[in-house]
Structure formats: structure tokens, C-alpha cells
Amino acid sequence: MDWEQIIFQTINHRWTSPQLDFIMAIASSWDLWWPFLTLFAVLLCFFGKAKGKLFLLSVGVCLLVVDGICTNGLKKIIQRPRPEAVLDGVRQVDLPKKNPRFLALREKPRVWYSVARIQPVRGGSFPSGHAANNFCVITVAVLIFRKWWIWLGYFPAALVAYSRIYVGSHWPSDVLFAIPMSLGVTLLLMSGLSYLAEKFEPYLQKKYNRIYKIFTS
């Protein structure tokens, strides 16, 4: 057993409890969070000030590259199977299947154990999209809003990243690679967007004054 399997088994099997099952299932459930995040984005689009609209635009561009190109591109190239596809007994944790999803919060999380598949499996483990996307969004928020408390957003982002190992969906290296990749690409993109904004701001203000006012009002 190599170092990664040892770390994975420790997090997935030993450092567990019913309370952590509930917390990690919530942190790892995109189906639970996307309606609230969508509502937040809509409200920010219509009622947010200039920085709010700039944040949404920047997040959209950065996620397009971080998730759409980097993360999904690497998944297709590397084709690394997820732990439950190649290991017996991976402890998998998820919220009960309910519709709407938030009703699952009233019940205990589901816990079951994997059986390794004999037939070839498609890979989609490396890197972790949850980890990359959360760190991307928080980094954009830190750079745009520049408030000390925004940095606290890295704690829930780290919790989501850790939860992906806890619930049996990712190997530790999937997460450990995704975080610096996301930070590096996001910082590079934000630097480029900042340069373009400074360079073309006079032109946009003159040529597309109505659109310019939407993002600066």
C-alpha cells in the first residue's frame, strides 16, 4: 500500500464519525448548494454594485478556464479512476436522495461501501473539480472585494476539498493538485483581466457607454 492509499484509508475509514458524516455530506453535495448559489448570483447581478457585477463576470471567465479547460481537460487526458472504482470497501457518504434536495437535511446521511469493478472503468478523478472551483471563486472574491474577512472563505473551500476525500470520491493527490492549480490559473487570469480593463477602459466607455455604465453603476 503506497502513501496515498494510507492517507486515503486514514481519512476515509478512521477519522470518521456520524457528526462528520453529516457535515462532509453537506459540504460535498453540489446538488444541495447550486439553487442558493444561483439565487445569490441573480440577486448580485440585479442589485449588486460595480464590484458585485465585476465579481460575477470575473468568476464566469475564471471558472470557464479553471473548470471547463484545465480541470475537465486533465480528467480526459489522465483518465484516473475514482477510489470506489478500483478499491473494495471505500466508505462512501452522501445525503439521502430527496427532491427538493434540502429535505435530505432532516435525515441521516447514507453510508455504503464500494465493490471494485472488474471491467475497465472511465477515469474522472484527477483533479478534483470541487476543490478547484471553490478555491477559484474565493480567490476572485479576495482580489475584487479586498476585505480581510473574505479570506475566511478559504476555510469552507478547504472543508469542501477535504470532504471529497472523506466521502470517498477523490484521492488525496486529486485535491492537493487541484488547489495550487486553481490558485495559479485564477491569479494569472485576474492579472490579465486587470490589464485588459485598464487598457481598454477609455475605449469601452466611449464606444459602449451604455454597457459600461451597467458594470460601473
C-alpha positions in Angstrom: 0.0 0.0 0.0 1.5 3.3 -1.1 1.5 6.6 0.9 -1.6 7.9 -0.9 -3.7 4.9 -0.1 -2.6 5.1 3.5 -3.7 8.7 3.7 -6.9 8.0 1.9 -7.7 5.0 4.2 -7.0 7.1 7.3 -9.3 9.9 6.3 -12.0 7.7 4.7 -12.1 4.9 7.4 -10.5 6.1 10.6 -11.2 9.8 11.0 -14.9 9.4 10.8 -18.0 9.9 13.0 -21.8 10.3 12.5 -21.4 14.0 13.0 -18.6 14.3 10.4 -20.7 12.2 8.0 -23.4 14.8 8.2 -21.0 17.8 7.8 -19.0 16.3 5.0 -22.1 15.1 3.1 -23.4 18.7 3.1 -20.1 20.2 2.1 -19.7 17.7 -0.8 -23.2 18.0 -2.1 -23.3 20.3 -5.2 -27.0 19.4 -5.7 -27.8 21.0 -2.3 -25.9 24.2 -2.9 -26.5 25.2 -6.5 -30.0 26.7 -6.1 -28.8 29.0 -3.3 -25.7 30.0 -5.3 -27.8 30.6 -8.4 -30.2 32.9 -6.4 -27.2 34.7 -4.9 -25.8 35.3 -8.4 -29.1 36.6 -9.7 -29.5 39.0 -6.8 -25.9 40.2 -7.2 -26.4 40.7 -10.9 -29.5 42.9 -10.5 -28.9 44.6 -7.1 -25.1 44.4 -6.7 -22.9 47.5 -7.3 -20.0 47.7 -9.6 -17.8 45.3 -7.7 -20.6 42.7 -7.5 -21.1 42.7 -11.2 -17.4 42.7 -11.8 -17.1 39.7 -9.5 -19.7 37.7 -11.4 -18.1 38.5 -14.7 -14.6 37.5 -13.4 -15.9 34.3 -11.8 -17.5 33.3 -15.1 -14.3 33.8 -17.0 -12.1 32.1 -14.5 -14.4 29.1 -14.0 -14.6 28.7 -17.8 -10.9 28.2 -17.8 -10.2 26.5 -14.5 -13.2 24.1 -14.7 -14.0 23.9 -18.4 -10.5 23.8 -19.8 -8.0 22.9 -17.1 -9.9 20.5 -14.8 -12.0 18.7 -17.4 -9.1 18.7 -19.8 -6.9 16.9 -17.4 -9.6 14.5 -16.4 -10.0 13.4 -20.1 -6.2 13.2 -20.6 -5.2 11.4 -17.4 -8.4 9.2 -17.0 -7.7 8.3 -13.4 -10.4 6.1 -11.9 -12.0 7.2 -8.7 -11.2 5.3 -5.5 -14.6 3.4 -5.3 -14.0 2.1 -8.8 -10.7 0.3 -8.0 -10.8 -0.4 -4.3 -13.1 -2.6 -2.3 -14.6 -1.2 0.9 -14.3 2.5 0.2 -16.6 4.2 2.6 -19.0 6.4 0.6 -21.1 9.1 2.2 -23.9 11.1 0.7 -27.2 12.8 1.7 -30.4 10.8 1.1 -32.0 11.2 -2.3 -34.7 13.8 -1.8 -36.4 16.3 -4.0 -36.0 19.2 -3.3 -32.6 18.4 -2.1 -32.7 20.4 1.2 -35.2 17.9 2.6 -32.4 15.5 2.9 -31.0 17.5 5.8 -33.7 16.1 8.0 -32.3 12.6 7.7 -29.1 10.8 8.4 -26.6 10.6 5.6 -26.3 7.4 3.6 -23.2 5.3 4.1 -22.2 2.4 1.9 -19.1 0.5 0.8 -17.8 0.1 -2.6 -17.0 -3.1 -4.6 -14.2 -2.7 -7.1 -15.3 -3.1 -10.7 -13.7 -5.9 -12.8 -14.4 -4.3 -16.2 -12.4 -1.3 -17.3 -13.6 2.0 -15.8 -13.6 5.5 -17.1 -11.5 7.9 -15.1 -12.7 11.3 -13.8 -10.8 11.6 -10.5 -7.8 13.8 -11.2 -8.0 16.7 -10.4 -10.9 17.5 -8.1 -13.4 19.9 -9.7 -15.0 20.7 -6.3 -11.6 21.8 -4.8 -10.5 23.7 -7.9 -13.8 25.6 -8.4 -14.2 26.6 -4.7 -10.7 28.0 -4.5 -11.1 29.8 -7.8 -14.3 31.6 -6.6 -12.8 32.6 -3.2 -9.6 33.9 -4.8 -11.6 36.1 -7.2 -13.6 37.4 -4.3 -10.5 38.2 -2.3 -8.9 40.1 -5.2 -12.0 42.1 -6.1 -13.5 43.0 -2.7 -10.2 43.2 -0.7 -11.8 42.8 2.7 -10.0 40.8 5.4 -13.0 38.7 6.2 -13.2 37.4 2.6 -10.1 35.4 3.4 -12.2 33.3 5.8 -13.8 31.9 2.7 -10.8 29.7 2.3 -11.8 27.7 5.3 -15.1 26.4 3.8 -13.3 25.9 0.5 -10.7 23.7 2.3 -13.6 21.9 4.0 -15.2 21.1 0.7 -11.8 19.9 -0.7 -11.3 17.6 2.4 -14.8 16.3 2.2 -14.1 14.9 -1.3 -11.6 12.5 0.2 -13.8 11.8 3.3 -16.8 10.8 1.2 -14.7 8.5 -1.0 -14.9 10.5 -4.2 -11.2 11.5 -4.7 -7.7 10.6 -3.9 -5.6 13.0 -1.8 -3.4 14.0 -4.7 -6.6 14.9 -6.7 -7.2 17.6 -4.2 -3.6 18.5 -3.5 -3.0 19.2 -7.1 -6.3 21.0 -7.8 -5.8 23.7 -5.2 -2.5 25.2 -6.4 -3.5 24.7 -10.0 -6.7 26.7 -9.3 -4.9 29.4 -7.4 -2.2 29.8 -10.1 -4.6 29.9 -13.1 -7.0 32.2 -11.3 -4.3 34.7 -10.3 -2.9 34.6 -13.9 -6.3 35.2 -15.4 -7.2 38.0 -12.9 -3.9 39.7 -13.8 -4.7 39.5 -17.5 -8.3 40.8 -16.9 -7.0 43.7 -14.8 -4.5 44.6 -17.6 -7.2 44.5 -20.2 -9.6 46.5 -18.1 -7.1 49.3 -17.6 -6.0 49.3 -21.3 -9.5 49.3 -22.9 -11.5 51.2 -20.2 -11.4 54.5 -22.1 -12.4 52.8 -25.4 -15.2 50.9 -23.8 -16.5 54.0 -22.0 -16.6 55.9 -25.3 -17.8 53.2 -27.7 -20.1 51.2 -25.4 -21.1 53.8 -22.9 -24.5 52.1 -22.0 -22.9 48.7 -21.4 -20.0 50.3 -19.5 -22.4 52.1 -17.1 -24.1 48.7 -16.2 -20.8 47.4 -14.8 -19.8 50.6 -13.1 -23.1 51.8 -11.6 
